[in-house]
Amino acid sequence: MNITERLKKYVQVYTTSDENSDTFPSTKRQFDLAHILVDELKEMGLADAKVDEYGYVTAHLKSNVDKNLPTLGLLAHMDTSPAAKGEGVKPQVVHYEGGDIVLNKEKNIVLSDKDFPALNDVHGLDLMVTDGTTLLGADDKAGIAIIMDSLKTIIEKDLPHGNLAIGFTPDEEIGCGVDHFDVKGFGADVAFTLDGSRLGEVQYECFHAVSGKVNIQGVSVHPGSAKNHMINAISLGMELDGMLPEQMRPQYTEGYEGFYHLDQFRGNVEEAEMIYILRDFDADKVKNMGEIFQAAVDFMNRKYGEHITLTLEESYRNMREKIEPHMDLIDLCVDVMKEEGIEPIVEPIRGGTDGSKLSWMGLPTPNLFTGGMNFHGPYEYIPIQHMEKGRDFLTKLIQEMATRA
């Protein structure tokens, strides 16, 4: 099974997580892929491969070099985003020479270089795409495929490696992927998540993340006799959102700029709920954003009466502080990428990974590329050659960590 066949196999397993679930993992279907991966790991000789009650797949490969080396962890997540349909994925591979890719002729769904100019960088490559009705799931099943193919290469060729700890996690897409992860039992000293995007990404900074929930209690009165009585919860929500800095909405930000994002808005005249995410790379700036948000709510309550409540809760932290003492990991990644003919892209993640929480749980965990693009929707694609480069890079990185130390 080559890496293309491997990814095709994984993406066709339905593993969408559910943010409204009160179980962990949030969906039982994630166990389907977990059991497949355990079987494959055991076939490769990782006899301790297992899946626990929380859906975590773990396995270990003992070092074959006579050195006292740190144990390296390699992690990727099994679930796919609930932002798009993840059931019935029909992957297809097309050789791309530019222009449009018709994903679904009947529904006129087209992957176009006009809408997605990054396609101009992959002319002449083979792209795995969807049929336009689902996401692909390269986020993060490409990460799993790269790790598994790297392990296969190392074992079959008996390449030098230190102790390796392998972990595949559920529920990353809904922000709780490592809430029950046993870091101590995993046994790694440092680790990488393979959950990035563009070829060459190396990431050790991520957002400091806060979630915000706004509850609005309105007063519902028949609109024919509503004067001086009705308080429309929907209208209050619209007014509150308009008070937040417009220039700090996601569509106007990039790089290290933070944002307020209204992710969900539901309700009626009598009651409404708004779900926000607040993001910045600086914890103090996120704190200030929360204070601005609360000030807006306080103003609205003075204006209309006490109808609005705001709850803010930290989701994850910027991992930079925990990884900076281990910048030799980043430097090594950059060196190996250059040796493999890959241009390193050391940039912050405008999001988060399991590594952000793991780093604060005591396991420094930067993030590496998979090659996939346009995650969380039907226009997702991944160049096969970039995934192969990811495998070759990871294989070389593991060897270098075993021989350079």
N, C-alpha and C positions, 0 to 999 in steps of 0.2 A: 504494500500500500504506500504510494507516494504521498507527498504532502497535499497535492490537489485532491486526491481521492479521500484523504483523511479529513480535510476541511468539508468536502461535500457530505461526508458521512455525518459529521458533527452538526452541521447547520440544519440538517433535516430532522434532528431530534428537537422536539418542541420543549423549550425551557424558559419561556417568558415568566418573569417574576411579577408579583402582584403587590402594589403599594398599599392596597386596602386590606390585605390579609393580616390576621393576628397570629399566624403560625410562623415557625422558622424551621426550614426554609418556607418562604411564602407560598410556594406551590410544590406539590408532591412530584410533578412532572420533571423537576430538576434532578430527582433521583435517577431517572431513566438514563441520562447522560453520565451521571456519577458512576453507575454500575458498569456501563460500557468502558469507562476510563480505568476503573479498577481492574477489569478483566485484561485490558490491553497492557497495563503496567505489570501485572503478574506475568503475562506472556513474555515480557521483556526481561523478566528475572527479578523484579522488585517485589520480593515475596511478602513484604509487610504492607503492601497496598491495601487500603480499606476505605470505606465510607462510613462516617459516624451518624449518629441520630440527627445531627443538624445539617447533614448533606455535605460536609467537608470531605473531600478526597485527599488523602495524604499517602506519601510513599517516600522511601529513602534508598539512596544508592551509596554504598560504602566506597570510600576513597580507594584508588588503586596506585597511589604514590606514597612513598615513604617519607612523608613530611607531616608536621603538625599544622594543619590548615584550618581556617575557619570554615564552618559549614555554610554552604551557599543555598539559599532558598529561591525557588522559581515558582511563581504563582500566576494564575489567570482565572477569570471567572466564567462560570458555566451558563449563567442566566443571560437572557437578552432583554432589551428595554421594552417596557409596556407601552412606550410611545407609539409603536407601530405593531401591526400584526406579526406574530412570530410562529404561527402554526401553518403547516403546509408549505414550507419554504421549498422552492424549486430552483436550485442553483443552476446556472449555465455559464459556460466559459466561451468568451468571444475573443478573437484576435483583433486588436484595435489599431486602426490606421488613421484615426481622426474622424471628426464629424459626429453624427448622432448614432446612438445605439438604441434601436427600438426594443424596449423591454417587453412591451405588451401592445401588440397591434390593435387588438379589439378595443382596448381602453385608451389607446393613444398615449401611452406612457413612454416617454423618451428621455434617455440620459444624454444630455447635450453638452458639448464643450462651451456653448454660449452661456449656459446656466452654471456650469461647473468647470471653470477654466483650468483647474488642476489636471483635467484630462489631457491637456496639451503637453504634459510632462511624461505621459505614459504611452506615446505613440510606439507601435511595434511590439507592445507587450500583450500578454494574454490576461484578460480581466475576468474574474468571477463576479457575476452580477445576479440580480434577482429576475423574476418574471414580472416585476412591477406591482405585485399584489401584496408583498410582504417585505420586511427588512431581510437582509442576508444573514446577519448574525456573526459576521467576522469580528464584531465587537461582542464577546472577546474569544470566540471559538478559534480565530486565527492564532491568538496567543497560545491557546491550548495545543493547536496543531504544531506550532513552532517548537514548543517545549517537548512534545512527544516525539517529533521527528529528530530533534537534537539528541534526545536520550537514545533513540534507536541507533543513530549514527555513532555516538560515543561507545555504546555497548558493543555493537557489531564490529567496529574497527579497533576496539580496545584502546581508545585514546586516553591520555592522562586526564584525571579529574580528581578533585577533592571530594569530600562528603557532600552529597546533594540531598536537599529536602524538597519534595515536590508537593504543591498544594493547589487544588482547584476548588474554588469557593462559589457558593450560591449568592443570590440577592445583592450583588454589587450595584446593579442598576437602580435599586431603590434605597441605596445609602446605608445598608446594614450588613454588608457582606462579611464582615469579620467580627460582628458583635459577640459571637460565641467561639471565636477561634482561639485555640489553645497554643499561644505563642511558645510557651515553655516546652510543651510536648512536641511541637513541631521541630524544635531543636536547631533552628538556623541562627547564625550570628549576624548575617547580613542577607538581603534578599533583593530580588527584582520582581516587579509585576511586568508582564508583557501585555499591556493594555493601551498602548499608544496608537498613533495614527500614521502619519507620513514616514516614509523611509528615512531613517537616520535620527529620529527623535530620541533624545535623552533628557529626562525630566526629573528634577529634584525639588521643584517648587510647585505648589498648587494653591488654589484659593483657600482663604479662611472662610468657612461657610456657616451661615446662620439661616434658619428657616423662620418664617413669620406667618402667623395665622391670625386673620382678622375676622371677628364675629360682629355682625351688625344686626341689631334688633330694631325693626321698623314698626310703624303703626299702620295697619291696613284698614282703610275705610273705603266704602263705595266711592268710586271716582266722581260720581255725580254730586256727592255731598262732602267732598274731601277738603274743601277750603279751610285752612287753619287747623286741620286735624291730621291729615295724612303725613306720615314720614316714610318716604320710600327708601327701603334699605338698599335697593339697587342704585338709586341716585346718589345716596351717601357714599357708597363704595366708589362710584365713578368720580365723585368730587375728591375723595381722599386720594385716589390714585393720581389725580391731576396735580395734587400738591407736592408729590415727590419729584425730585429733580429730573426733568425730562432728558437732559443730556446724559443721565446715568442709567438709561435703559440699555439692555444688551445690544440692540441693533446699532447703537452709537458708540460702542466701546471696543477696545482691542488692547493687546499687550498687557500691561500691568494695571489697566483701568478697571475699577470695580463697577458693580451695577446693582440696581433693584430690578427684579424680574417678577411680574405678576404672572404666575404659572397657572392658576385656576381661579375662576370666578363663577360662583353658582348661587342661585337663590331666587327670591321673589320679593314683592313689596314688603312682606312681613319680616323676612329674615334672609340674610345673605352671608356668604362665607368667601373669603379671599385668601389664597395661598401664595405667599411670596418666598423667593429666595434672595438673600443678600450676600454679595460676594465681593471680596477684595483680597489682596495678598498680604495686607497688613491688618493684624488683629485690632489695633487701635482705630483704624479707619472704619472697620466693620462695626465696632462699638459706637463710633460717632454716627454712622448710618442708622443704627438702631435708635439712637437718641433723637435724630431728626424725624424718624418714622413716628416715634412716640409723641413728639411735639406736635406733629400733624394730627394725630389721633386726639390729643388733648384739646387742640384748637377746635376740632369738629365737635367734641363733646361739650365745650363751652358754648358753641354756636347753636347746637340742636338739642342739648341735653345728653345725659349719659346713655348713649345708644351703641357705642363702639368699644370693643376691647381688643387689645393686641397682645399676642403671646409670641415671644422670641425665644428660640432654642438653638444652641450651637449644634451643627451637624458634623463638621470635621475641621481640622486645623491645617494650616500650611506646614508641610513636612520639612521645609527647608532647615529649620532650626535643628532638627534631629539628624539630618543627613550631612550637614556641613562638616561635622567632625570626621566624616568618612568620604571626603571629596576625592580620595584616591580611587574610589569606585568609579566616579564620573570620569576622571582622567583616563582610567584604563579603558572604559567604554569608548571614549573618543579615539584613543590610540588604535584599538582593535578595529573600529569602524574604518579608520583611514587605511589600515592595512588591508581591509577587505574591499576597498574601493567605494566606500559609502561616505557621503558628506555628512558629518555630524550636525545635528540641529539641536542645540542646547537652549531650550526655551521653557518658560513656565507652562504648566497645564492650566488652561482656562476651564477648570473643572476639578474633579477629584478622582482618586483611585482607591482601591483597598489599601494601597501603600501609604496613603496619608494617615489613616487610622493606625495601621501596623507600626508606622514609625513612632507614633506617640505611645504605642503599647510596648515599645522597647526593641522593635525589630526594624532597623533602618532599611527602607524599601523604596528606592527610586523606580522610575517607570521607563520602559523601553518600547520602541515602535513595533507594530505588527505589519504595517503597510496599508491597512484598510482606510477607506475614505467614506465620507457622507454617512456616518453611523446614524442609527435610530430611524431609518426611513427606507422607502423602496428604491432610492437612488444609490444605496450603498454598493460599493464595489471594492475589490482588492486585486492588485496585479499579482499574478502567481509568482512572477520573477522576484518581486519585492519580498514576498513571503519566504521564498527560497533563500534570499539574501539574509533575511532575519534568522532563519535556521542556521545558515553557515556562520553568521556573526556570533550567535549564541554558542554554537559548538566551539568556535575559536576562543570566545571569552572564557568559557569554562576551562579550556586547556591552559590559557594564559594565567588564570588565577591559580592553577595547580603548579605551573612551572616557574612563574616569575617570583613567587613568594620566597 
